[in-house]
Amino acid sequence: MYDLNDPHHPDYDTLTEDSMLSLLYSLGDTQCETNAFGMDISSPSYHYWLRDLIKVNKCLKAMARKPAFLDSERLIQSVFFGSDMVRLGSDPLLNMLQTVYTVIVTIFDPQEPMPYRPSPYAESFLWAFQQCAYLHEAGFQIPPTMTRENAEQAVMDLNNRLGAWYEYMTQPSFINQRGRNKRNGRDNCKRVHHLIDSLFACYSRLQVVRVDLSYSKDEGPWIDYETASYHREQLCGLFNTHGLFAHLLGFAWKLEWRPQKGFHYHFLFFFNGHQVRNDVMRASQIGQLWAQQITGGQGVYFSCNRKATNRYKFNACGEVAFNDIHKRKGLIKLASYLTKVDEYASMAVQGRTFQTSPAPRLPDGPRVGRPRQHPLPNFQPESI
């Protein structure tokens, strides 16, 4: 499924696969494992299993969009000419079912479950096919030979399970489950929108800093969720003690996972605009804190504040006044992007993938100081 000798593969190295495996075996304490398709791999198995799970989930979505069934007349073939024994021949849909079954049943084995969360598609596929005797034998051993009568029964069973799966995906319970991420994203967007409005109700000027915190290409595949979560907790623990965050008013973060990058965080910081001026420098300082101190050199960062004016049509980075309509609109668009639930991360972890700081409590009674000359713009979160 993943050819490490392909120069376009993200983990391609100048060493051949055989040379890399020989090197790893020679280290003695390094364990080489296999991915979902039995291929030897030289990176953490959980990283490749997750890649397989994501690819399988895409396959399930494609199958759900175009329902199809197996044709027994074309599929059943004699083992050899004149034989009474037959087997099911190669067929794109059957091959897909075998691959999906093998990956999903292995990952979500009740005896040794991996720390992943099944998507609605994977969960419904398990419901329909987990007890399928033919897929179990063909997927984990070899495609069986059988009598024609048994072959017809096997195809009928597969088609019945396909029909039940297609029907299940039209039910309100599945549709409701499928829309869970979108609903969570809308709720997250409302929370960020409320945080922004509350901050502007208390402070007339904010300094907005956006930094993407991740890991180097070499380290990314080796960073599991527990490690990434620990690093994020270490960073957040400095918000009340480190001088870099002395004037921090609020924040939001989202966890994402990508095959080439692994786990990474998008952080949005709101500083007091009257106390913090240079947003580009502040973004770089936070990134360097992550890369050097928090992750011990494993981390890298990207400052969205650097050249933000040229990079974004609606620039929300840097200084934003409460009555700056253009930048306030950019903030709302940024909130809509930041709060969309990452489907890969939602499958990769059981824990939290998004968080905001509590919104400040609005002051009781009339505001102290000179009245604002312009009303507070009333923006609504964009639909997700």
Disulfide bonds with the S-S distance in Angstrom:
none
